[in-house]
């Protein structure tokens, strides 16, 4: 099943024209900046968790889909504050590696007073946003003891049944609130690949059939406390532990159809890759707030986290059914840790001005080590590395929110950041390598409420990306069996981002439609560059030398396009309490290729992305069902993403297909829910067309071409959820 763009447009327009008023009503604060949903709004949906409640609110589908897939802030610089956000009582979750989707599923619906949808900027919140902010306000007199639990199992096509269990308990002791949760799951991921290889003349010489199975056991423990003092001070602390145990086996059956190096016609070669991955992560965070009588509100947040990833990857090979023999083994490890302290003082004066002044200090530590041995057990010299990278960063900021009129708000801020990055080589007796950076980061966000339904938002901001310090050292590519180089001289990407958004929230809470145009100018863009190996380059031999791809700053880049988000109720076509939502991004990117010196797209940036979700609640029957379908890159020469290296062009656009999932829920035994999920219903395939060049890509000499088609197994999940 593949939906064409025309089909999507027709469906969207038909849905838009079909919307009518429902019996449920929301409240609009002021003109259109804030829409409030009281607890009574959700009564007929019989939600068990906060996640259930948000599913029934138009405009939240895309944010919830992302929350269910991602960890909140592992790649965000510092605490971060832009983009769509979900707050609890006006405060962010004091952590960086919390799974937002899990957090929403741990909060009981009966503990929620109301939910606010805040569009655009608003004073007094822990975040700045140009998009949507969901603020969940909890009841002050909520039950003192609540427990939410889930049990079930998951099955992947061709695999085995794996159990899962989750439980979260919340309680209260006078002024102290606490919670503790445990998640346990066994998971199995099954993939299959078909690779076809062609030589420079277009003649097929090799066909590969691969099967990849990953078994995973994970345990996630989360806890938190909140203490409210008599003077109004509030202290919150939370912590989490994450244990993971992953074992992967990949069997590659290669059929060599023609002469290829040491292999002769008709040879069958088998490669078995086994990998043990043992990640471990912990985090401790918190926040404290105190209101001074005349000086304003003091807010302090902190977080400390640490993670470790150990990989043991071995390769075995056999020709024509012979006994498998070890061909290579790789040991790699990566540690990462972060410490952040942020404090600010916020005060409102003359009723229309809110000023926040504060500072943030952060320390990032990353350790990377890697070693690969060949068939004889000898270490491959180029694979050996052991480095430590530390970044110390200090940032001061001032933010001003000006309520120009009842329907106009301007938020402006200036951040000044200074940082020092130090790299230590633990293998070679060389001095530490350090660099210093200073950035001025202004931000402006204007919100204009045209009327009760229509709003315009304009944003301009300078952002500095968070470097992946793992890219400073070499890493082993388990799939290709090659060692990729690192670069200790990387600079952060410097981004100037501009956007303008028009949003219409339909009358009677029938839905919303927003259109955002964006333009991003990127300096010090990071992509692959080439490092010469062997002899030093000269004008006479430079074209013949072999280059090794490493990450590097290649210059300027730009990204621009349009993003459309819509959500509509379908009562007009006799589907009461049904919501369909859609998201579409059209993106163009440009940068200068460092090898060919021509304009090309940014690596691995899809031109087209879209998402459609549907949910229908049959409240009288206690039944809910729905689906989502998404595609990140249309097939064809202009739709998918492209990767570039010194010797490779990789086009992820040959067989990219939509991915779909669906669910049905049924209320049973009172407030308990029985839920059935199916992921990857369409058994969507992804693939690429890879062209490998002999030596530097600038020579234009093709070595071989690889076509890959990959498919993932469908996953079936049955779970029972309840609370008491």
Secondary structure, 3 states (H helix, E strand, C coil): CCCCHHHHHHHHHHHHHCCCCCCCCCEEECCCCEEEEEHHHHHHHCCCEHHHHHHCCCCCHHHHHHHHHCECCCCCCCCCCCCCEEEECCECCCCCCCEHHHHHHHCEHHHEEEEEEEECCCCCCCCCCCCEEEEEEECCCCCCEEEEEEEEEEEECCCCEEEEEEEEEEEEECCEEEEEEEEEEEEEEEEEEEEEEEECCCCEEEEEEEEEEEEEEEEEEEEEEEEECCCCCEEEEEEEEEEEEEEEEEEEEEEECCCECCECCCCEEEEEEEEEECCEEEEEEEEEEEEECCCEEEEEEEEEEEEEEEEEEEEEEEECCCCCEEEEEEEEEEEEEEEEEEEEEEEEECCCEEEEEEEEEEEEEEEEEEEEECCCCCECHHHCEEEEEEEEEEEEEEEEEEEEECCEEEEEEEEEEEEEEEEEECCCCCCCEEEEEEEEEEEEEEEEECCCCEEEEEEEEEEECCCCHHHHCCEEECCCCEEECCCCCCCCCEEEEEEEEEEEECHHHCEEEEEEEEEEEEEEEEEEEEEECCCCCCCCCCCCCCEEEEEEEEEEEEEEEEEEEEEEECHHHCCCCEEEEEEEEEEEEEEECCCCCCEECCCCCCCEEEEEEEEEEECCCCEEEEEEEEEECCCCCCCCEEEECCCEEEEECCCCCCEEEEEEEEEECCCEEEEEEEECCCCCEEEEEEEEECCCHHHCCEEEEEEEEEEECCEEEEEEEEEC
